[in-house]
């Protein structure tokens, strides 16, 4: 139900009237997964001719995938997908969008794999195969599972303005080979504050408050989130005109060579924690002043 979120928000308001303080979490952009040759999963992964290439180094695999005979073999193979998600993806070409550069997390229906295939007179599988080989095989396909039933971010705009909503809801830790939502904070500043074309934007002061003071108060960390004497000196100094995201990249630095998606951001001049500069122009300074928080914090007297 595309409107279920409204019912949940209404229930949170009713719960407040009944004495229960509930805050539904929301995501600041479409929430789903990224599909690519380096990701944990993509729909060609189970095909025998693709499986035969998995032992190759990534760059060599991309070379093989570009060969016409390999492409033809993979596209001709039909498999019974063991994973239900695979079958869902292969029936959802209208919901698959090349992320591209500059990144577009609010794509139009005309940008979908299905629409591209119709315009070009090709099958959606062919288009998906070829687009995944863009960016030297590192292109990512956005598959929004939630927050995009209307094909735009207008419902998210409403959620962000709802008084009971709490900005959060990232699942990258559990699925770090297909999800990279730690960048939602940068997306709030770049897309919602500055770049949005398909609907209203959000004032910078609202976006910042949602990510700082509102979050701090929700979790009982009342000693931070405000630029006032006596409060914890955690500050980001940004160049709002330059705030932007790069295409996520895959790193293999987890235990046993495990993979995780990373996404670099520009426009952060300084990150200050407890009064010490920990990041300067996106690079760590070596300062590590952070510490364990064991419970709630009271506001300074």
C-alpha positions, 0 to 999 in steps of 0.5 A: 500500500503506497499510502501505508506510511500515512496511516503509520504517521497518523497512528503515531499522532494518536499514540501521543494523545494516548501517552505513548511517545512514538517516532516513526523512522524515515529515510531521506531518499528512496530506499532499496539496493544497488545492482552491479558486477561487484555487488553481492548480487545481480540478476545475471549472477546465476547464469552458467556462462557468467558463473564460469567467469567468476574466478577471473580478476574483475578487470579481466571479467569485464573484458570477457563480458564485452565479447559478443559471443559471451554476451550472447551466451549469457543473455540466451540462458534461462535459469530458475532463480533460487533467490526470489529476489532475482525473479523479482528483479527480472520482472521489475525493469520499470523500477531499475534505473542506471545511477549514472554520473551525476548521480540521480536518486530521483529518476523519472520513469523514462530513465528506467531500463524498461523505458530505455529498452522500449525506445531502443527497440531492444529487450530489457535484459540486453539494456541491463547487461550493457548498462552494467558494463558502463563506467568500466563495469562499475556502473550501479543500477538503482532498485528502489524498493521503498519510498518510490511508489509514486515515481518521485520523492514527494512522499518523502518531502511530506515525511521529512516535514511530519512532526513525529518523523525521525530521520534515519533508517539505514541498513548498510551494515547488514547488507553492505555489498548492495546498500550504501545509505550512509550518504543520505546525510549528504543527499539531504544537503545536496538534493533536498536543499540545493539541487531538486528539480522535480518538486519543492526543496527543503530549507537548509536550516530544516535539513540541518536541524533534522540531522543534528538537534532533532536526532540528539534530543530523540536519543537523549543526547541533549548536550549536543546538536546546538552551537551554544556555549557549553555544548559539545563542540561537534561541528561540520563546516561545509561549502554548500555549493560544493557538497556532492556525492560520488558513485559508490565504489566497492572495497574488499577490506572486511575480514576474509576479503569481504566487500562493502560499498563506500561513497565519497562526498565533497564539500566538507571542509572540516569535521570537528569532534569535541573541538578537534579537527578530525577530517579536513577536505575529506581526509582524516587528520589522525585525531580520534577524540571520540569516546563511548557514550554510556547513556543519556546526556543532560543539557549544560546548565 
